[in-house]
Amino acid sequence: MSKLEGKVALITGAGSGIGRASAIHMAQAGAAVMCSDIDSQAAEGTVALINEAGGRADGMGLDVTSAQEMQEAMKRTISNLGDINVLFNNAGVGSGFGWDQTIAVNLTGVFHGLSIGAPLLAERGGGVIINTASIAGMIALMTPPVDEDDEAEADPDAEAGIGAYVAAKHGVVGLTKQFAINYGSQGVRVNAIAPGFIVTPMTAEFRAEQEGEDFLIDLTPMGRLGQPEEIASVATFLASSDASFINGITLPVDGGYTAR
C-alpha cells in the first residue's frame, strides 16, 4: 500500500516550487490533494499535472493571510475530498516583500493554518501538520559581502526584508514546537521542514546572476542547490505513518548548511 493511501492533504502554496512538488509527491503516494495558492491558475496547473498522472486533486485560490479564507479552504477540502489528514502550511514569500507582508504570509499565514487546522484534526481523530520553515529559522542568513564602493548604495529595504524573513521563520519553528506540545496527546503531530537553498521561483532572482548562485553553492557543503522534490519526499515521509513518533521537530534539508 502507498504511504498515504486513502489520506486527504491540504497544501498551501501548491502552485509552484516546493508546494507543487509536494502535492505531486503526496498524490503519487496515494493521497487526494487540495492544491491551494494565492495564484488560483497556478494551483489549477498543479491539479492538472496530478489528475493527468492518474491521481486525485482539486484546486482553489487561497490567501493565507486571511483566517476566513483558510477556514473556507478547509471546509471546501472536506466537502470535495473528505476529512483532512494532512495539512501542509507551505505558502511563503521571499525577503523582497518588506516587513509587514513577509510576516503576514510567512508567520501569520502559518498560524492561521495551525490555529484552525489543529483543533479540526483533533476533533476528527488526529492527523499531521507540516510547516515550511527554513534554515533562516534556525540560524542567521549569510548575505553576500558588500563591495566597499557600493556601500552607499546599499538598500535598507533589502536589509529589512531579510530581517523579516529570518524573524518569521524563527517564529514558525516556535509555533511548530508549541502546537506539537498542545495537540500531541490529541493525535495531531506537528513538524516543520527547514529547506536550504532550493531551485524554486523564490530563489530565481538570486540565482539569475552566476555570482549569486555560486555564493549559495559555496555555502552548501554538498556543493549544489537542492531540488523541490528533495523537500517533497521529506514532507511525504513526515505525513506518513513512517514518522508516527516524530513530533515537534524542525528537520533541516539543506545539504549540510546548518552543520557549519
C-alpha positions as CSV (number, residue, x, y, z in Angstrom):
1,M,0.0,0.0,0.0
2,S,1.2,3.5,-0.8
3,K,2.3,5.6,2.2
4,L,-0.7,8.0,2.0
5,E,-3.3,5.7,0.5
6,G,-6.8,7.0,1.5
7,K,-5.5,10.2,3.1
8,V,-6.5,13.7,2.2
9,A,-4.0,16.5,2.2
10,L,-4.4,20.3,2.0
11,I,-1.3,22.1,0.8
12,T,-0.9,25.9,0.7
13,G,1.4,27.4,-1.8
14,A,0.9,24.4,-4.1
15,G,1.1,26.4,-7.4
16,S,4.9,26.2,-7.7
17,G,8.2,25.1,-6.2
18,I,8.1,23.0,-3.1
19,G,4.3,23.2,-2.8
20,R,3.8,21.8,-6.3
21,A,6.4,19.1,-5.9
22,S,4.9,18.1,-2.6
23,A,1.4,17.9,-4.0
24,I,2.5,15.7,-6.8
25,H,4.6,13.5,-4.5
26,M,1.8,13.1,-1.9
27,A,-0.6,12.3,-4.8
28,Q,1.8,9.6,-6.0
29,A,1.8,8.2,-2.5
30,G,-1.9,7.8,-2.7
31,A,-3.3,11.0,-1.1
32,A,-6.1,13.1,-2.5
33,V,-4.7,16.6,-2.6
34,M,-6.3,20.0,-2.3
35,C,-3.9,22.4,-4.1
36,S,-4.3,25.9,-2.9
37,D,-2.3,29.0,-3.8
38,I,-2.7,32.8,-3.9
39,D,-2.5,32.3,-7.7
40,S,-5.5,30.1,-8.4
41,Q,-4.4,29.4,-12.0
42,A,-1.1,28.1,-10.7
43,A,-2.9,25.8,-8.3
44,E,-5.1,24.5,-11.1
45,G,-1.9,23.8,-13.1
46,T,-0.7,21.5,-10.3
47,V,-4.1,19.9,-10.2
48,A,-3.9,19.1,-13.9
49,L,-0.5,17.5,-13.5
50,I,-1.8,15.3,-10.7
51,N,-5.0,14.3,-12.5
52,E,-3.2,13.6,-15.8
53,A,-1.0,11.2,-13.9
54,G,-4.0,9.3,-12.5
55,G,-4.1,11.0,-9.1
56,R,-6.9,12.8,-7.4
57,A,-6.8,16.5,-6.8
58,D,-8.8,19.7,-6.6
59,G,-7.6,23.3,-6.6
60,M,-8.5,26.7,-5.3
61,G,-7.2,30.2,-4.6
62,L,-6.2,30.9,-1.1
63,D,-4.7,34.0,0.7
64,V,-3.2,32.5,3.8
65,T,-3.1,35.9,5.5
66,S,-6.9,35.7,5.8
67,A,-8.2,33.4,8.6
68,Q,-11.6,33.3,6.9
69,E,-10.1,32.1,3.6
70,M,-8.1,29.5,5.5
71,Q,-11.3,28.2,7.2
72,E,-13.1,28.1,3.9
73,A,-10.3,26.2,2.3
74,M,-10.6,23.5,5.0
75,K,-14.4,23.4,4.5
76,R,-14.0,23.0,0.8
77,T,-11.4,20.3,1.1
78,I,-13.6,18.3,3.4
79,S,-16.6,18.8,1.1
80,N,-14.8,17.9,-2.1
81,L,-12.2,15.3,-1.0
82,G,-13.0,14.1,2.6
83,D,-11.7,14.7,6.1
84,I,-8.3,16.3,6.2
85,N,-5.5,14.0,7.4
86,V,-2.5,16.2,6.4
87,L,-2.2,20.0,6.4
88,F,1.0,21.4,4.8
89,N,1.4,25.1,5.7
90,N,3.9,25.8,2.9
91,A,2.9,29.1,1.4
92,G,5.5,31.8,1.7
93,V,7.3,34.8,0.1
94,G,10.9,35.7,-0.1
95,S,12.7,38.6,1.5
96,G,11.8,41.2,-1.1
97,F,8.3,42.0,0.2
98,G,9.0,44.2,3.3
99,W,8.3,43.5,6.9
100,D,4.5,43.6,7.0
101,Q,3.9,41.4,4.0
102,T,6.6,38.9,4.9
103,I,5.4,38.5,8.5
104,A,1.7,38.3,7.3
105,V,2.4,35.5,4.8
106,N,5.3,33.5,6.4
107,L,4.3,33.7,10.0
108,T,0.6,34.8,10.4
109,G,-0.4,32.5,7.5
110,V,1.2,29.5,9.2
111,F,-0.5,30.5,12.5
112,H,-3.9,30.6,10.7
113,G,-3.3,27.1,9.4
114,L,-2.3,25.8,12.8
115,S,-4.9,27.6,14.9
116,I,-7.7,26.5,12.6
117,G,-6.3,23.1,11.5
118,A,-5.0,21.6,14.7
119,P,-8.4,21.6,16.6
120,L,-10.2,20.4,13.4
121,L,-7.8,17.5,13.0
122,A,-8.0,16.7,16.7
123,E,-11.8,16.7,16.6
124,R,-11.7,14.2,13.7
125,G,-9.3,11.7,15.2
126,G,-5.9,13.2,14.6
127,G,-3.6,13.9,11.7
128,V,-0.4,15.6,10.7
129,I,0.5,19.2,10.2
130,I,3.8,20.2,8.4
131,N,5.1,23.7,8.3
132,T,7.7,25.1,5.9
133,A,10.3,26.9,8.0
134,S,13.8,27.5,6.7
135,I,17.4,27.3,7.6
136,A,16.7,31.0,8.3
137,G,14.5,29.8,11.2
138,M,17.5,28.1,12.8
139,I,20.4,30.4,12.2
140,A,21.0,33.9,10.7
141,L,21.4,34.0,7.0
142,M,24.7,34.7,5.4
143,T,24.5,37.5,2.8
144,P,26.9,38.3,0.0
145,P,29.7,40.7,1.1
146,V,29.1,44.3,0.1
147,D,31.8,46.0,-2.0
148,E,33.0,49.0,-0.1
149,D,32.5,51.1,-3.2
150,D,28.8,50.1,-3.2
151,E,28.0,50.6,0.5
152,A,26.4,54.0,-0.2
153,E,24.0,52.2,-2.5
154,A,23.1,49.5,0.0
155,D,19.3,49.1,0.1
156,P,17.9,49.4,3.6
157,D,14.6,47.8,2.4
158,A,16.5,44.7,1.4
159,E,18.1,44.5,4.9
160,A,14.6,44.9,6.5
161,G,13.3,42.2,4.2
162,I,16.0,39.7,5.2
163,G,15.3,40.5,8.9
164,A,11.6,40.0,8.4
165,Y,12.2,36.6,6.7
166,V,14.5,35.4,9.5
167,A,12.1,36.6,12.2
168,A,9.1,34.9,10.5
169,K,10.9,31.6,10.0
170,H,12.2,31.6,13.6
171,G,8.5,32.2,14.6
172,V,7.4,29.2,12.5
173,V,9.9,27.0,14.4
174,G,8.5,28.2,17.7
175,L,4.9,27.7,16.6
176,T,5.7,24.2,15.5
177,K,7.0,23.3,18.9
178,Q,4.1,24.9,20.8
179,F,1.3,23.3,18.7
180,A,3.2,19.9,18.9
181,I,3.0,20.1,22.6
182,N,-0.5,21.3,22.8
183,Y,-2.0,18.8,20.4
184,G,0.3,15.7,20.6
185,S,-1.9,14.0,23.1
186,Q,-4.9,14.5,20.8
187,G,-3.4,12.6,18.0
188,V,-2.0,15.6,16.0
189,R,1.6,15.6,15.1
190,V,3.2,18.9,14.1
191,N,6.6,19.2,12.5
192,A,8.5,21.6,10.3
193,I,10.9,21.3,7.4
194,A,13.8,23.8,7.1
195,P,14.9,23.8,3.5
196,G,18.2,25.2,2.5
197,F,18.8,26.8,-0.9
198,I,16.4,25.2,-3.3
199,V,15.9,25.7,-7.0
200,T,12.4,27.3,-6.9
201,P,10.9,30.5,-8.2
202,M,11.6,32.1,-4.8
203,T,15.3,31.9,-5.4
204,A,15.2,32.5,-9.1
205,E,16.2,36.2,-8.9
206,F,19.1,35.5,-6.7
207,R,20.2,32.7,-9.0
208,A,19.8,34.8,-12.1
209,E,23.4,36.0,-11.7
210,Q,26.0,33.3,-11.7
211,E,27.8,35.1,-8.9
212,G,24.7,34.8,-6.7
213,E,24.2,31.1,-7.5
214,D,27.9,30.4,-6.8
215,F,27.6,32.1,-3.5
216,L,24.7,29.8,-2.4
217,I,26.6,26.7,-3.7
218,D,29.7,27.7,-1.8
219,L,27.8,27.9,1.4
220,T,26.4,24.4,0.9
221,P,28.8,21.6,1.9
222,M,27.3,19.2,-0.7
223,G,28.3,21.7,-3.4
224,R,25.0,22.1,-5.1
225,L,21.5,23.5,-4.7
226,G,18.6,21.3,-3.6
227,Q,15.6,20.4,-5.8
228,P,11.9,20.8,-4.8
229,E,11.4,17.0,-5.0
230,E,14.0,16.6,-2.2
231,I,11.8,18.6,0.1
232,A,8.6,16.9,-1.2
233,S,9.9,13.4,-0.3
234,V,10.6,14.6,3.3
235,A,7.1,16.1,3.5
236,T,5.6,12.8,2.4
237,F,7.7,11.0,5.0
238,L,6.6,13.2,7.8
239,A,2.9,12.9,6.7
240,S,3.1,9.1,6.7
241,S,2.9,6.5,9.5
242,D,6.7,6.0,9.0
243,A,7.1,9.2,11.1
244,S,4.5,8.2,13.7
245,F,6.7,9.1,16.7
246,I,8.1,12.3,15.3
247,N,6.6,15.4,16.8
248,G,7.7,18.9,17.3
249,I,10.9,18.8,15.3
250,T,12.3,21.1,12.6
251,L,14.1,19.0,10.1
252,P,16.9,20.7,8.1
253,V,17.1,19.6,4.4
254,D,19.9,21.8,3.4
255,G,22.9,19.9,2.0
256,G,24.8,20.4,5.3
257,Y,24.4,24.2,5.5
258,T,23.4,24.2,9.2
259,A,26.3,21.8,10.0
260,R,28.8,24.6,9.7
